[in-house]
Each structure stands twice: as structure tokens, then as C-alpha cells.
Amino acid sequence: MRFFFRIALLIFCFANCSYNWGNFKRYAVNAPTNLEIAGPSTVSGSSCSFGFSRWYASSIAEAAREALRSAPGATGLKDVEVSARSYQYFFFGCIKVEGTPVKEIQETTRSKKK
């Protein structure tokens, strides 16, 4: 009985020990030319989760939305960095998104009246 208890305790402690959530890489994407910086130089947002199994609990989209909330009027982020942290012993982890807030400039076209 003690043997099974020890095995169960070891499995419980080390079952969620993933420190590498994925291969986050930098991508070079050509940004549209009709963007202007909106708000402070950089903003950041995070999405954290707490629980025995954090799979799919934290979201990059939630973290990006939180970052955009701190820059009113911004419609997107450029020069974005995504990082993930895992605190396995406490079953706690976060995804952080940091970038420059931008908004798209709408080009106005005048219609010709006939």
C-alpha cells in the first residue's frame, strides 16, 4: 500500500512538468504600410492558468487582447514577442505577449459625382 502511495505521489508531482510549451519562433512578416503607432512604445498582456493540467488553458489570443486593452484605439500589434513560463511545482503557467500597438489608417477616396 505504501509503495502504491509513493508511486501515485511521484506521478502527481511530475505529471505536469513540461517547461517547454512549444517552439515559439520569430517570424519576419512584412507589415502593411498604412499603419501608425498608437499609444505607448510597447504594451504587454498575459494569459495565466492554474490547475493540475494547463493544456489549452492559456491563450495567446487572450494575452494579445489584454495588451491591446492598454492602448486605446490600437487595432493590432507589430514586432510581437511571445514567451511562455511554466512553474511546474505550483501547477501555474503564463503566456506573455509584448509588442508595439498600431492602428490602421483608412485611406479616404473621394467619389466623383456625375
ZADO-537193 format. One record per atom (N, C-alpha, C): residue number from 1; atom name; x, y, z; residue in three letters. Coordinates in Angstrom, 1 decimal, m for minus. Example, Ala and Ser with C-alpha at 12.3 -4.5 7.8 and 13.67 -1.06 7.14 Angstrom:
<atoms>
{atom 1 'N' {13.2 m5.7 7.8} 'ala'} {atom 1 'CA' {12.3 m4.5 7.8} 'ala'} {atom 1 'C' {13.2 m3.3 7.8} 'ala'} {atom 2 'N' {12.8 m2.2 7.1} 'ser'} {atom 2 'CA' {13.7 m1.1 7.1} 'ser'} {atom 2 'C' {12.9 0.0 7.9} 'ser'} 
</atoms>
This chain:
<atoms>
{atom 1 'N' {0.8 m1.2 0.0} 'met'} {atom 1 'CA' {0.0 0.0 0.0} 'met'} {atom 1 'C' {0.9 1.3 0.0} 'met'} {atom 2 'N' {1.9 1.3 0.8} 'arg'} {atom 2 'CA' {2.8 2.4 0.8} 'arg'} {atom 2 'C' {3.5 2.6 m0.5} 'arg'} {atom 3 'N' {3.8 1.5 m1.1} 'phe'} {atom 3 'CA' {4.5 1.6 m2.4} 'phe'} {atom 3 'C' {3.7 2.3 m3.5} 'phe'} {atom 4 'N' {2.4 1.9 m3.5} 'phe'} {atom 4 'CA' {1.5 2.5 m4.5} 'phe'} {atom 4 'C' {1.2 3.9 m4.2} 'phe'} {atom 5 'N' {1.2 4.3 m2.9} 'phe'} {atom 5 'CA' {1.0 5.7 m2.5} 'phe'} {atom 5 'C' {2.2 6.5 m3.0} 'phe'} {atom 6 'N' {3.4 6.0 m2.8} 'arg'} {atom 6 'CA' {4.6 6.7 m3.3} 'arg'} {atom 6 'C' {4.6 6.9 m4.8} 'arg'} {atom 7 'N' {4.3 5.8 m5.5} 'ile'} {atom 7 'CA' {4.2 5.9 m6.9} 'ile'} {atom 7 'C' {3.2 6.9 m7.4} 'ile'} {atom 8 'N' {2.0 6.9 m6.7} 'ala'} {atom 8 'CA' {1.0 7.9 m7.1} 'ala'} {atom 8 'C' {1.4 9.3 m6.8} 'ala'} {atom 9 'N' {2.1 9.5 m5.7} 'leu'} {atom 9 'CA' {2.6 10.8 m5.3} 'leu'} {atom 9 'C' {3.7 11.3 m6.3} 'leu'} {atom 10 'N' {4.6 10.4 m6.8} 'leu'} {atom 10 'CA' {5.5 10.8 m7.8} 'leu'} {atom 10 'C' {4.9 11.2 m9.1} 'leu'} {atom 11 'N' {3.9 10.4 m9.5} 'ile'} {atom 11 'CA' {3.2 10.7 m10.8} 'ile'} {atom 11 'C' {2.5 12.0 m10.6} 'ile'} {atom 12 'N' {1.8 12.3 m9.5} 'phe'} {atom 12 'CA' {1.1 13.5 m9.3} 'phe'} {atom 12 'C' {2.1 14.7 m9.4} 'phe'} {atom 13 'N' {3.3 14.6 m8.7} 'cys'} {atom 13 'CA' {4.2 15.7 m8.7} 'cys'} {atom 13 'C' {4.9 16.0 m10.0} 'cys'} {atom 14 'N' {5.1 15.0 m10.8} 'phe'} {atom 14 'CA' {5.9 15.1 m12.0} 'phe'} {atom 14 'C' {5.1 15.0 m13.3} 'phe'} {atom 15 'N' {3.8 14.8 m13.2} 'ala'} {atom 15 'CA' {2.9 14.6 m14.4} 'ala'} {atom 15 'C' {2.8 15.9 m15.2} 'ala'} {atom 16 'N' {2.9 17.1 m14.6} 'asn'} {atom 16 'CA' {2.7 18.3 m15.3} 'asn'} {atom 16 'C' {4.0 19.1 m15.3} 'asn'} {atom 17 'N' {5.1 18.5 m15.6} 'cys'} {atom 17 'CA' {6.4 19.1 m15.6} 'cys'} {atom 17 'C' {6.9 19.6 m16.9} 'cys'} {atom 18 'N' {6.1 20.0 m17.7} 'ser'} {atom 18 'CA' {6.5 20.5 m19.1} 'ser'} {atom 18 'C' {7.0 21.9 m19.0} 'ser'} {atom 19 'N' {8.2 22.1 m19.2} 'tyr'} {atom 19 'CA' {8.8 23.5 m19.2} 'tyr'} {atom 19 'C' {8.8 24.1 m20.6} 'tyr'} {atom 20 'N' {8.6 23.3 m21.6} 'asn'} {atom 20 'CA' {8.7 23.7 m23.0} 'asn'} {atom 20 'C' {7.3 23.5 m23.6} 'asn'} {atom 21 'N' {6.5 24.6 m23.8} 'trp'} {atom 21 'CA' {5.2 24.5 m24.2} 'trp'} {atom 21 'C' {5.1 24.4 m25.8} 'trp'} {atom 22 'N' {6.1 24.7 m26.4} 'gly'} {atom 22 'CA' {6.1 24.7 m27.9} 'gly'} {atom 22 'C' {7.3 25.4 m28.4} 'gly'} {atom 23 'N' {7.5 25.4 m29.7} 'asn'} {atom 23 'CA' {8.6 26.1 m30.3} 'asn'} {atom 23 'C' {8.2 27.4 m30.8} 'asn'} {atom 24 'N' {8.2 28.4 m29.9} 'phe'} {atom 24 'CA' {7.9 29.8 m30.3} 'phe'} {atom 24 'C' {9.1 30.3 m31.1} 'phe'} {atom 25 'N' {8.9 30.9 m32.3} 'lys'} {atom 25 'CA' {9.9 31.4 m33.1} 'lys'} {atom 25 'C' {9.5 32.8 m33.6} 'lys'} {atom 26 'N' {10.5 33.5 m34.0} 'arg'} {atom 26 'CA' {10.3 34.8 m34.5} 'arg'} {atom 26 'C' {10.1 34.7 m36.0} 'arg'} {atom 27 'N' {9.1 35.4 m36.5} 'tyr'} {atom 27 'CA' {8.8 35.3 m38.0} 'tyr'} {atom 27 'C' {8.9 36.7 m38.5} 'tyr'} {atom 28 'N' {9.5 36.8 m39.7} 'ala'} {atom 28 'CA' {9.6 38.1 m40.4} 'ala'} {atom 28 'C' {8.4 38.2 m41.3} 'ala'} {atom 29 'N' {7.5 39.1 m41.0} 'val'} {atom 29 'CA' {6.4 39.3 m41.9} 'val'} {atom 29 'C' {6.4 40.8 m42.3} 'val'} {atom 30 'N' {6.1 41.0 m43.5} 'asn'} {atom 30 'CA' {6.1 42.4 m44.0} 'asn'} {atom 30 'C' {4.8 43.0 m43.5} 'asn'} {atom 31 'N' {4.9 44.1 m42.7} 'ala'} {atom 31 'CA' {3.7 44.7 m42.2} 'ala'} {atom 31 'C' {3.1 45.6 m43.2} 'ala'} {atom 32 'N' {1.8 45.9 m43.2} 'pro'} {atom 32 'CA' {1.2 46.8 m44.1} 'pro'} {atom 32 'C' {1.8 48.2 m43.9} 'pro'} {atom 33 'N' {1.8 49.0 m45.0} 'thr'} {atom 33 'CA' {2.5 50.3 m44.9} 'thr'} {atom 33 'C' {1.5 51.4 m44.3} 'thr'} {atom 34 'N' {0.3 51.1 m44.2} 'asn'} {atom 34 'CA' {m0.7 52.1 m43.7} 'asn'} {atom 34 'C' {m0.9 52.0 m42.2} 'asn'} {atom 35 'N' {0.1 51.7 m41.5} 'leu'} {atom 35 'CA' {0.0 51.6 m40.0} 'leu'} {atom 35 'C' {0.7 52.8 m39.3} 'leu'} {atom 36 'N' {0.1 53.2 m38.2} 'glu'} {atom 36 'CA' {0.7 54.2 m37.4} 'glu'} {atom 36 'C' {0.7 53.7 m36.0} 'glu'} {atom 37 'N' {1.7 54.1 m35.2} 'ile'} {atom 37 'CA' {1.9 53.7 m33.8} 'ile'} {atom 37 'C' {0.8 54.4 m33.0} 'ile'} {atom 38 'N' {0.1 53.6 m32.2} 'ala'} {atom 38 'CA' {m1.0 54.1 m31.4} 'ala'} {atom 38 'C' {m0.6 53.8 m29.9} 'ala'} {atom 39 'N' {m0.5 54.8 m29.1} 'gly'} {atom 39 'CA' {m0.3 54.6 m27.7} 'gly'} {atom 39 'C' {1.2 54.5 m27.3} 'gly'} {atom 40 'N' {1.5 53.9 m26.2} 'pro'} {atom 40 'CA' {2.9 53.9 m25.7} 'pro'} {atom 40 'C' {3.8 53.0 m26.6} 'pro'} {atom 41 'N' {5.1 53.1 m26.4} 'ser'} {atom 41 'CA' {6.0 52.4 m27.3} 'ser'} {atom 41 'C' {5.8 50.9 m27.3} 'ser'} {atom 42 'N' {5.6 50.2 m26.2} 'thr'} {atom 42 'CA' {5.3 48.8 m26.1} 'thr'} {atom 42 'C' {4.2 48.5 m25.1} 'thr'} {atom 43 'N' {3.5 47.5 m25.4} 'val'} {atom 43 'CA' {2.4 47.1 m24.4} 'val'} {atom 43 'C' {2.6 45.6 m24.2} 'val'} {atom 44 'N' {2.1 45.1 m23.1} 'ser'} {atom 44 'CA' {2.2 43.7 m22.9} 'ser'} {atom 44 'C' {0.9 43.2 m22.2} 'ser'} {atom 45 'N' {0.6 41.9 m22.4} 'gly'} {atom 45 'CA' {m0.5 41.3 m21.8} 'gly'} {atom 45 'C' {m0.2 39.8 m21.6} 'gly'} {atom 46 'N' {m0.9 39.2 m20.6} 'ser'} {atom 46 'CA' {m0.6 37.8 m20.3} 'ser'} {atom 46 'C' {m1.9 37.1 m20.1} 'ser'} {atom 47 'N' {m1.8 35.8 m20.3} 'ser'} {atom 47 'CA' {m2.9 34.9 m20.0} 'ser'} {atom 47 'C' {m2.3 33.7 m19.1} 'ser'} {atom 48 'N' {m2.8 33.6 m17.9} 'cys'} {atom 48 'CA' {m2.2 32.7 m17.0} 'cys'} {atom 48 'C' {m3.3 31.6 m16.6} 'cys'} {atom 49 'N' {m2.8 30.5 m16.2} 'ser'} {atom 49 'CA' {m3.7 29.4 m15.8} 'ser'} {atom 49 'C' {m3.1 28.7 m14.6} 'ser'} {atom 50 'N' {m4.0 28.2 m13.8} 'phe'} {atom 50 'CA' {m3.6 27.5 m12.6} 'phe'} {atom 50 'C' {m4.5 26.2 m12.5} 'phe'} {atom 51 'N' {m3.8 25.1 m12.4} 'gly'} {atom 51 'CA' {m4.5 23.8 m12.3} 'gly'} {atom 51 'C' {m3.6 22.6 m12.5} 'gly'} {atom 52 'N' {m4.2 21.5 m12.3} 'phe'} {atom 52 'CA' {m3.4 20.3 m12.5} 'phe'} {atom 52 'C' {m2.9 20.1 m13.9} 'phe'} {atom 53 'N' {m3.8 20.4 m14.9} 'ser'} {atom 53 'CA' {m3.5 20.3 m16.3} 'ser'} {atom 53 'C' {m3.8 21.6 m16.9} 'ser'} {atom 54 'N' {m2.7 22.3 m17.4} 'arg'} {atom 54 'CA' {m2.9 23.6 m18.0} 'arg'} {atom 54 'C' {m3.0 23.5 m19.5} 'arg'} {atom 55 'N' {m3.1 22.4 m20.1} 'trp'} {atom 55 'CA' {m3.2 22.3 m21.6} 'trp'} {atom 55 'C' {m4.4 23.1 m22.1} 'trp'} {atom 56 'N' {m4.1 23.9 m23.0} 'tyr'} {atom 56 'CA' {m5.1 24.8 m23.7} 'tyr'} {atom 56 'C' {m5.8 25.8 m22.7} 'tyr'} {atom 57 'N' {m5.3 25.9 m21.5} 'ala'} {atom 57 'CA' {m5.9 26.9 m20.6} 'ala'} {atom 57 'C' {m5.4 28.3 m20.9} 'ala'} {atom 58 'N' {m4.2 28.5 m21.2} 'ser'} {atom 58 'CA' {m3.6 29.8 m21.5} 'ser'} {atom 58 'C' {m3.8 30.1 m23.0} 'ser'} {atom 59 'N' {m4.0 31.3 m23.4} 'ser'} {atom 59 'CA' {m4.2 31.6 m24.8} 'ser'} {atom 59 'C' {m3.4 32.8 m25.2} 'ser'} {atom 60 'N' {m2.8 32.7 m26.4} 'ile'} {atom 60 'CA' {m2.0 33.8 m27.0} 'ile'} {atom 60 'C' {m3.0 34.9 m27.4} 'ile'} {atom 61 'N' {m4.2 34.5 m27.9} 'ala'} {atom 61 'CA' {m5.2 35.5 m28.3} 'ala'} {atom 61 'C' {m5.6 36.3 m27.1} 'ala'} {atom 62 'N' {m5.9 35.7 m26.0} 'glu'} {atom 62 'CA' {m6.3 36.4 m24.8} 'glu'} {atom 62 'C' {m5.2 37.4 m24.3} 'glu'} {atom 63 'N' {m3.9 36.9 m24.4} 'ala'} {atom 63 'CA' {m2.8 37.8 m24.0} 'ala'} {atom 63 'C' {m2.7 39.0 m24.9} 'ala'} {atom 64 'N' {m2.9 38.8 m26.2} 'ala'} {atom 64 'CA' {m2.9 39.9 m27.2} 'ala'} {atom 64 'C' {m4.0 40.9 m27.0} 'ala'} {atom 65 'N' {m5.2 40.3 m26.7} 'arg'} {atom 65 'CA' {m6.3 41.2 m26.4} 'arg'} {atom 65 'C' {m6.1 42.1 m25.1} 'arg'} {atom 66 'N' {m5.5 41.5 m24.1} 'glu'} {atom 66 'CA' {m5.2 42.2 m22.9} 'glu'} {atom 66 'C' {m4.1 43.3 m23.2} 'glu'} {atom 67 'N' {m3.2 43.0 m24.0} 'ala'} {atom 67 'CA' {m2.2 44.0 m24.4} 'ala'} {atom 67 'C' {m2.8 45.2 m25.2} 'ala'} {atom 68 'N' {m3.8 44.9 m26.1} 'leu'} {atom 68 'CA' {m4.4 45.9 m26.9} 'leu'} {atom 68 'C' {m5.4 46.8 m26.0} 'leu'} {atom 69 'N' {m5.9 46.2 m24.9} 'arg'} {atom 69 'CA' {m6.7 47.0 m24.0} 'arg'} {atom 69 'C' {m6.0 48.1 m23.4} 'arg'} {atom 70 'N' {m4.6 48.0 m23.2} 'ser'} {atom 70 'CA' {m3.9 49.1 m22.6} 'ser'} {atom 70 'C' {m3.5 50.1 m23.6} 'ser'} {atom 71 'N' {m3.8 50.0 m24.8} 'ala'} {atom 71 'CA' {m3.6 51.0 m25.8} 'ala'} {atom 71 'C' {m4.9 51.3 m26.6} 'ala'} {atom 72 'N' {m5.7 52.2 m26.0} 'pro'} {atom 72 'CA' {m7.0 52.5 m26.7} 'pro'} {atom 72 'C' {m6.8 53.0 m28.1} 'pro'} {atom 73 'N' {m7.6 52.5 m29.0} 'gly'} {atom 73 'CA' {m7.6 52.9 m30.4} 'gly'} {atom 73 'C' {m6.7 52.0 m31.3} 'gly'} {atom 74 'N' {m5.9 51.2 m30.6} 'ala'} {atom 74 'CA' {m5.0 50.3 m31.4} 'ala'} {atom 74 'C' {m5.8 49.1 m31.9} 'ala'} {atom 75 'N' {m5.5 48.7 m33.1} 'thr'} {atom 75 'CA' {m6.2 47.6 m33.7} 'thr'} {atom 75 'C' {m5.3 46.3 m33.9} 'thr'} {atom 76 'N' {m4.0 46.5 m33.6} 'gly'} {atom 76 'CA' {m3.2 45.3 m33.7} 'gly'} {atom 76 'C' {m1.8 45.6 m33.1} 'gly'} {atom 77 'N' {m0.9 44.6 m33.2} 'leu'} {atom 77 'CA' {0.4 44.7 m32.6} 'leu'} {atom 77 'C' {1.4 44.4 m33.7} 'leu'} {atom 78 'N' {2.6 45.1 m33.6} 'lys'} {atom 78 'CA' {3.7 44.7 m34.5} 'lys'} {atom 78 'C' {4.9 44.5 m33.7} 'lys'} {atom 79 'N' {5.9 43.8 m34.3} 'asp'} {atom 79 'CA' {7.1 43.5 m33.6} 'asp'} {atom 79 'C' {6.8 42.7 m32.3} 'asp'} {atom 80 'N' {6.0 41.7 m32.4} 'val'} {atom 80 'CA' {5.5 41.0 m31.3} 'val'} {atom 80 'C' {6.5 39.9 m30.8} 'val'} {atom 81 'N' {6.6 39.8 m29.5} 'glu'} {atom 81 'CA' {7.3 38.7 m28.9} 'glu'} {atom 81 'C' {6.4 37.9 m28.0} 'glu'} {atom 82 'N' {6.4 36.6 m28.1} 'val'} {atom 82 'CA' {5.6 35.7 m27.3} 'val'} {atom 82 'C' {6.5 34.8 m26.4} 'val'} {atom 83 'N' {6.2 34.8 m25.1} 'ser'} {atom 83 'CA' {7.0 34.0 m24.3} 'ser'} {atom 83 'C' {6.1 33.2 m23.3} 'ser'} {atom 84 'N' {6.6 32.0 m22.9} 'ala'} {atom 84 'CA' {5.8 31.2 m22.1} 'ala'} {atom 84 'C' {6.6 30.8 m20.8} 'ala'} {atom 85 'N' {5.9 30.8 m19.7} 'arg'} {atom 85 'CA' {6.6 30.5 m18.4} 'arg'} {atom 85 'C' {5.8 29.4 m17.8} 'arg'} {atom 86 'N' {6.5 28.4 m17.2} 'ser'} {atom 86 'CA' {5.8 27.3 m16.5} 'ser'} {atom 86 'C' {6.4 27.2 m15.2} 'ser'} {atom 87 'N' {5.6 27.2 m14.2} 'tyr'} {atom 87 'CA' {6.0 27.0 m12.8} 'tyr'} {atom 87 'C' {5.4 25.6 m12.4} 'tyr'} {atom 88 'N' {6.1 24.6 m12.7} 'gln'} {atom 88 'CA' {5.5 23.2 m12.6} 'gln'} {atom 88 'C' {5.2 22.8 m11.2} 'gln'} {atom 89 'N' {6.0 23.2 m10.2} 'tyr'} {atom 89 'CA' {5.7 22.7 m8.9} 'tyr'} {atom 89 'C' {4.4 23.3 m8.3} 'tyr'} {atom 90 'N' {4.0 24.5 m8.9} 'phe'} {atom 90 'CA' {2.8 25.1 m8.4} 'phe'} {atom 90 'C' {1.6 24.9 m9.4} 'phe'} {atom 91 'N' {1.9 24.2 m10.5} 'phe'} {atom 91 'CA' {0.8 24.0 m11.5} 'phe'} {atom 91 'C' {0.3 25.3 m12.0} 'phe'} {atom 92 'N' {1.2 26.2 m12.3} 'phe'} {atom 92 'CA' {0.9 27.6 m12.7} 'phe'} {atom 92 'C' {1.7 27.9 m13.9} 'phe'} {atom 93 'N' {1.1 28.5 m14.9} 'gly'} {atom 93 'CA' {1.9 28.9 m16.1} 'gly'} {atom 93 'C' {1.2 30.1 m16.8} 'gly'} {atom 94 'N' {2.1 30.9 m17.5} 'cys'} {atom 94 'CA' {1.6 32.1 m18.2} 'cys'} {atom 94 'C' {2.2 32.2 m19.6} 'cys'} {atom 95 'N' {1.4 32.8 m20.5} 'ile'} {atom 95 'CA' {1.9 33.2 m21.8} 'ile'} {atom 95 'C' {1.8 34.7 m21.8} 'ile'} {atom 96 'N' {2.9 35.3 m22.2} 'lys'} {atom 96 'CA' {3.1 36.7 m22.3} 'lys'} {atom 96 'C' {3.3 37.2 m23.7} 'lys'} {atom 97 'N' {2.5 38.2 m24.1} 'val'} {atom 97 'CA' {2.7 38.8 m25.5} 'val'} {atom 97 'C' {3.1 40.3 m25.3} 'val'} {atom 98 'N' {4.1 40.7 m26.0} 'glu'} {atom 98 'CA' {4.6 42.1 m25.9} 'glu'} {atom 98 'C' {4.8 42.6 m27.3} 'glu'} {atom 99 'N' {4.4 43.8 m27.6} 'gly'} {atom 99 'CA' {4.6 44.4 m28.9} 'gly'} {atom 99 'C' {4.2 45.8 m29.0} 'gly'} {atom 100 'N' {4.4 46.4 m30.1} 'thr'} {atom 100 'CA' {4.1 47.8 m30.4} 'thr'} {atom 100 'C' {2.7 48.0 m30.9} 'thr'} {atom 101 'N' {1.8 48.8 m30.2} 'pro'} {atom 101 'CA' {0.4 48.9 m30.7} 'pro'} {atom 101 'C' {0.4 49.8 m31.9} 'pro'} {atom 102 'N' {m0.4 49.4 m32.9} 'val'} {atom 102 'CA' {m0.6 50.1 m34.1} 'val'} {atom 102 'C' {m2.1 50.2 m34.5} 'val'} {atom 103 'N' {m2.4 51.1 m35.3} 'lys'} {atom 103 'CA' {m3.7 51.2 m35.8} 'lys'} {atom 103 'C' {m3.6 51.4 m37.3} 'lys'} {atom 104 'N' {m4.6 50.9 m38.0} 'glu'} {atom 104 'CA' {m4.6 51.0 m39.5} 'glu'} {atom 104 'C' {m5.2 52.4 m39.9} 'glu'} {atom 105 'N' {m4.5 53.0 m40.8} 'ile'} {atom 105 'CA' {m5.0 54.3 m41.3} 'ile'} {atom 105 'C' {m5.9 54.0 m42.5} 'ile'} {atom 106 'N' {m7.1 54.5 m42.5} 'gln'} {atom 106 'CA' {m8.1 54.2 m43.6} 'gln'} {atom 106 'C' {m7.9 55.3 m44.6} 'gln'} {atom 107 'N' {m7.6 54.9 m45.8} 'glu'} {atom 107 'CA' {m7.4 55.9 m46.9} 'glu'} {atom 107 'C' {m8.8 56.3 m47.4} 'glu'} {atom 108 'N' {m9.1 57.6 m47.4} 'thr'} {atom 108 'CA' {m10.4 58.0 m47.9} 'thr'} {atom 108 'C' {m10.3 58.3 m49.4} 'thr'} {atom 109 'N' {m11.3 57.8 m50.1} 'thr'} {atom 109 'CA' {m11.3 58.0 m51.5} 'thr'} {atom 109 'C' {m12.6 58.9 m51.8} 'thr'} {atom 110 'N' {m12.4 59.9 m52.6} 'arg'} {atom 110 'CA' {m13.5 60.8 m53.0} 'arg'} {atom 110 'C' {m14.2 60.2 m54.2} 'arg'} {atom 111 'N' {m15.5 60.2 m54.1} 'ser'} {atom 111 'CA' {m16.3 59.7 m55.2} 'ser'} {atom 111 'C' {m16.6 60.9 m56.1} 'ser'} {atom 112 'N' {m16.5 60.6 m57.4} 'lys'} {atom 112 'CA' {m16.8 61.6 m58.4} 'lys'} {atom 112 'C' {m18.3 61.6 m58.7} 'lys'} {atom 113 'N' {m18.9 62.8 m58.5} 'lys'} {atom 113 'CA' {m20.3 63.0 m58.8} 'lys'} {atom 113 'C' {m20.5 63.3 m60.3} 'lys'} {atom 114 'N' {m21.5 62.7 m60.9} 'lys'} {atom 114 'CA' {m21.7 63.0 m62.3} 'lys'} {atom 114 'C' {m23.0 63.8 m62.5} 'lys'} 
</atoms>
